[in-house]
Amino acid sequence: MKYRSLLITGGAGFIGSNLAVYFKSKHPKLKVTVFDNLIRKGSELNLPRLKNHGIKFIRGDVRYPKDLKLKFDVDLVFECSAEPSVLAGYQNPHYIVDTNLMGTVNCLELCRQRKADMVFLSTSRVYPYEKINAIKFKEEKTRFAWPDFKGIGTDFALNGPKTLYGATKLASELILQEYVQAYGIKTIVNRCGVIAGPWQFGKVDQGVFTYWMLAHYFKKPLKYIGFGAKGKQLRDFLPV
Ligand SMILES: NC(=O)c1ccc[n+]([C@@H]2O[C@H](COP(=O)([O-])OP(=O)(O)OC[C@H]3O[C@@H](n4cnc5c(N)ncnc54)[C@H](O)[C@@H]3O)[C@@H](O)[C@H]2O)c1
């Protein structure tokens, strides 16, 4: 691996902590630092696990550039910090915009100053839901099906409402492209779909697979919502 010092913002969260442990286990010489403000309930439970793997933790907030003034070298940033829910931000959009958009800009500034590369975790929510819902589907006995539809590629339309979450992620992608062009930062954008796996702290609006298992385990009620509330929606889940 050509990198020597990896910073994972939002690294105490589900994906960030799994990436941190994966990279540290695979490349023991790599310095792995996790940066997180621990706003996501449950993220603090990942700290002992990260420490056991020799991963350094910094409590900080991507909204504040001063928190990102690090006293060590960084040559790769995984930007995993986010308010990752499609329901987030509607009472007060500030947190989601400040974190998901301005936080990414602050991380890009760090990359610019340190000549570091960035992997940015975006989302399939950048695609507008009205256009997705307009795709013809048919109702079968147990599920909805799309007989003539081959899936959504990166050439799918991007204009149209997509939630504050999706909009802040797409806005970050656009800014990121400008950083690539203007400053030569190397980046990968991953428009992740729904991801599931260990160390996810599921809640109603995010991390649903874990949430379902918890409800099943603790015998809590669950109900179907949306699309006639019949539970016929189909979704792929990728293991972290
Ligand atoms: N989990 C999924 O299915 C999924 C799907 C698509 C995209 N993503 C993206 O992947 C990334 C990671 O998602 P996740 O599932 O691990 O979510 P998560 O909530 O478990 O992790 C995000 C972490 O960011 C931290 N954070 C939030 N605001 C912060 C701030 N201002 N400063 C510093 N840290 C802050 C939280 O405390 C949390 O630990 C996000 O960008 C998310 O949008 C996730």
The ligand as an SDF file (V2000), in Angstrom:
LIG
                    3D

 44 48  0  0  0  0  0  0  0  0999 V2000
  -25.0290    2.6650    6.0180 N   0  0  0  0  0  0  0  0  0  0  0  0
  -25.5280    2.7620    4.8040 C   0  0  0  0  0  0  0  0  0  0  0  0
  -26.3660    1.9450    4.3900 O   0  0  0  0  0  0  0  0  0  0  0  0
  -25.0360    3.8610    3.8820 C   0  0  0  0  0  0  0  0  0  0  0  0
  -25.5690    3.9120    2.5940 C   0  0  0  0  0  0  0  0  0  0  0  0
  -25.1510    4.9160    1.7250 C   0  0  0  0  0  0  0  0  0  0  0  0
  -24.2080    5.8370    2.1400 C   0  0  0  0  0  0  0  0  0  0  0  0
  -23.7110    5.7780    3.4090 N   0  0  0  0  0  0  0  0  0  0  0  0
  -22.7320    6.7970    3.8010 C   0  0  0  0  0  0  0  0  0  0  0  0
  -21.6220    6.1910    4.4320 O   0  0  0  0  0  0  0  0  0  0  0  0
  -21.1130    7.0520    5.4480 C   0  0  0  0  0  0  0  0  0  0  0  0
  -21.0640    6.3170    6.7720 C   0  0  0  0  0  0  0  0  0  0  0  0
  -22.3850    5.8990    7.1310 O   0  0  0  0  0  0  0  0  0  0  0  0
  -22.6690    4.9710    8.3780 P   0  0  0  0  0  0  0  0  0  0  0  0
  -23.7520    4.0440    8.0130 O   0  0  0  0  0  0  0  0  0  0  0  0
  -21.3990    4.4530    8.9150 O   0  0  0  0  0  0  0  0  0  0  0  0
  -23.2870    6.0340    9.4050 O   0  0  0  0  0  0  0  0  0  0  0  0
  -22.9720    6.2220   10.9500 P   0  0  0  0  0  0  0  0  0  0  0  0
  -23.9860    7.1960   11.4720 O   0  0  0  0  0  0  0  0  0  0  0  0
  -22.8470    4.9130   11.6450 O   0  0  0  0  0  0  0  0  0  0  0  0
  -21.5180    6.9200   10.9230 O   0  0  0  0  0  0  0  0  0  0  0  0
  -21.3420    8.2920   10.7020 C   0  0  0  0  0  0  0  0  0  0  0  0
  -20.4390    8.8090   11.8140 C   0  0  0  0  0  0  0  0  0  0  0  0
  -20.2300   10.2110   11.6080 O   0  0  0  0  0  0  0  0  0  0  0  0
  -20.2060   10.8480   12.8700 C   0  0  0  0  0  0  0  0  0  0  0  0
  -20.5260   12.2640   12.6580 N   0  0  0  0  0  0  0  0  0  0  0  0
  -21.7370   12.8080   12.3640 C   0  0  0  0  0  0  0  0  0  0  0  0
  -21.6310   14.1530   12.2840 N   0  0  0  0  0  0  0  0  0  0  0  0
  -20.3130   14.4340   12.4870 C   0  0  0  0  0  0  0  0  0  0  0  0
  -19.5690   15.6520   12.5400 C   0  0  0  0  0  0  0  0  0  0  0  0
  -20.1560   16.8360   12.3330 N   0  0  0  0  0  0  0  0  0  0  0  0
  -18.2380   15.5880   12.7830 N   0  0  0  0  0  0  0  0  0  0  0  0
  -17.6150   14.3790   12.9950 C   0  0  0  0  0  0  0  0  0  0  0  0
  -18.2730   13.2000   12.9870 N   0  0  0  0  0  0  0  0  0  0  0  0
  -19.6150   13.2400   12.7420 C   0  0  0  0  0  0  0  0  0  0  0  0
  -21.2340   10.1080   13.7090 C   0  0  0  0  0  0  0  0  0  0  0  0
  -21.0150   10.2290   15.1030 O   0  0  0  0  0  0  0  0  0  0  0  0
  -21.0460    8.6600   13.2200 C   0  0  0  0  0  0  0  0  0  0  0  0
  -20.1730    7.9460   14.0740 O   0  0  0  0  0  0  0  0  0  0  0  0
  -22.0270    8.2710    5.4720 C   0  0  0  0  0  0  0  0  0  0  0  0
  -21.4470    9.2850    4.6890 O   0  0  0  0  0  0  0  0  0  0  0  0
  -23.2850    7.7750    4.8280 C   0  0  0  0  0  0  0  0  0  0  0  0
  -23.9990    8.8230    4.2140 O   0  0  0  0  0  0  0  0  0  0  0  0
  -24.1150    4.8150    4.2920 C   0  0  0  0  0  0  0  0  0  0  0  0
  1  2  1  0
  2  3  2  0
  2  4  1  0
  4  5  1  0
  4 44  2  0
  5  6  2  0
  6  7  1  0
  7  8  2  0
  8  9  1  0
  8 44  1  0
  9 10  1  0
  9 42  1  0
 10 11  1  0
 11 12  1  0
 11 40  1  0
 12 13  1  0
 13 14  1  0
 14 15  2  0
 14 16  1  0
 14 17  1  0
 17 18  1  0
 18 19  2  0
 18 20  1  0
 18 21  1  0
 21 22  1  0
 22 23  1  0
 23 24  1  0
 23 38  1  0
 24 25  1  0
 25 26  1  0
 25 36  1  0
 26 27  1  0
 26 35  1  0
 27 28  2  0
 28 29  1  0
 29 30  1  0
 29 35  2  0
 30 31  1  0
 30 32  2  0
 32 33  1  0
 33 34  2  0
 34 35  1  0
 36 37  1  0
 36 38  1  0
 38 39  1  0
 40 41  1  0
 40 42  1  0
 42 43  1  0
M  CHG  2   8   1  16  -1
M  END
$$$$
